[in-house]
Amino acid sequence: MNATRKIEVFSAGCVLCEDTITLINQIACPSCEVEILDMHKPEVSKKARRYGIRSVPAVAVDGKLADCCAGRGPDETQLRAAGIGTPL
């Protein structure tokens, strides 16, 4: 059994990302290992893609994308429903 829980916060440095980092740091316990990952770095972006991250901020816990962060990001069906791709 792991002695720590690995928390990875994927951030682009925006205000919303900073708010999430603050929240994670406030609620983290002594057994939480928090790592902030900069999405501007190619290796971090690749890792985010493997996790299925489609928008930031995003949080992974022990290598699994947190439920609150899954399924977000641009969706072609919803974008088309908003009128993108349809001439006026």
Backbone torsions as a table, in degrees:
resi	resn	phi	psi	omega
1	MET	NA	138.2	178.8
2	ASN	-69.8	143.0	176.6
3	ALA	-84.6	-14.8	179.9
4	THR	-132.3	158.5	173.8
5	ARG	-107.2	124.5	-178.2
6	LYS	-88.5	119.8	178.6
7	ILE	-110.7	119.8	177.8
8	GLU	-112.4	123.8	178.9
9	VAL	-109.1	117.0	178.6
10	PHE	-90.8	119.8	-171.9
11	SER	-132.6	146.6	173.3
12	ALA	-107.6	5.8	177.5
13	GLY	85.6	7.4	-179.4
14	CYS	-79.4	172.0	-179.2
15	VAL	-61.1	-42.0	179.2
16	LEU	-64.5	-38.0	176.4
17	CYS	-64.3	-43.8	179.0
18	GLU	-62.4	-38.4	176.7
19	ASP	-62.0	-40.7	179.2
20	THR	-66.9	-41.2	177.8
21	ILE	-61.0	-43.5	178.2
22	THR	-61.0	-45.6	179.6
23	LEU	-61.0	-47.8	180.0
24	ILE	-59.1	-45.5	179.7
25	ASN	-64.2	-32.7	178.7
26	GLN	-70.8	-37.6	-174.6
27	ILE	-97.8	-7.7	-179.8
28	ALA	-64.3	143.0	179.0
29	CYS	-102.2	173.4	-179.7
30	PRO	-58.8	-23.8	179.4
31	SER	-92.2	7.7	177.3
32	CYS	-95.8	127.2	174.3
33	GLU	-104.4	107.0	-175.1
34	VAL	-95.7	129.2	176.5
35	GLU	-126.5	128.3	177.8
36	ILE	-98.0	125.1	-176.8
37	LEU	-113.6	128.8	-176.7
38	ASP	-88.0	112.5	-178.3
39	MET	-65.3	-11.2	177.3
40	HIS	-75.5	-13.6	179.3
41	LYS	-89.2	129.6	-177.0
42	PRO	-55.1	-39.5	-178.2
43	GLU	-67.9	-31.5	177.2
44	VAL	-72.3	-41.9	177.7
45	SER	-60.0	-40.5	178.1
46	LYS	-64.2	-42.6	178.3
47	LYS	-63.2	-42.3	178.8
48	ALA	-60.3	-42.0	178.8
49	ARG	-62.3	-41.3	178.4
50	ARG	-62.6	-34.1	178.7
51	TYR	-78.0	-12.8	-177.9
52	GLY	85.4	19.6	179.9
53	ILE	-72.5	129.4	-178.8
54	ARG	-118.5	-8.7	176.6
55	SER	-156.8	159.7	178.2
56	VAL	-121.2	154.0	2.8
57	PRO	-72.8	153.3	176.5
58	ALA	-140.4	150.9	-176.9
59	VAL	-129.4	132.8	173.2
60	ALA	-116.6	140.3	179.5
61	VAL	-120.5	120.0	-178.4
62	ASP	49.9	44.6	174.2
63	GLY	80.8	8.1	180.0
64	LYS	-124.6	130.8	179.2
65	LEU	-61.0	128.7	179.5
66	ALA	-62.7	143.2	-177.7
67	ASP	-53.5	-34.3	-178.9
68	CYS	-66.5	-17.4	-174.7
69	CYS	-108.3	-2.9	-176.8
70	ALA	-85.4	148.0	172.4
71	GLY	75.8	10.6	178.3
72	ARG	-95.5	171.1	178.3
73	GLY	109.3	172.9	-177.9
74	PRO	-59.8	137.5	178.0
75	ASP	-126.3	124.4	-174.6
76	GLU	-56.6	-43.2	-178.6
77	THR	-60.5	-45.4	180.0
78	GLN	-68.4	-36.8	177.7
79	LEU	-65.7	-41.2	177.3
80	ARG	-66.0	-37.4	177.4
81	ALA	-63.1	-27.2	178.0
82	ALA	-81.5	-4.1	175.4
83	GLY	109.0	-6.9	-179.6
84	ILE	-67.4	130.9	179.7
85	GLY	91.3	-1.8	179.7
86	THR	-110.8	118.0	179.6
87	PRO	-60.8	149.1	177.1
88	LEU	-80.4	NA	NA
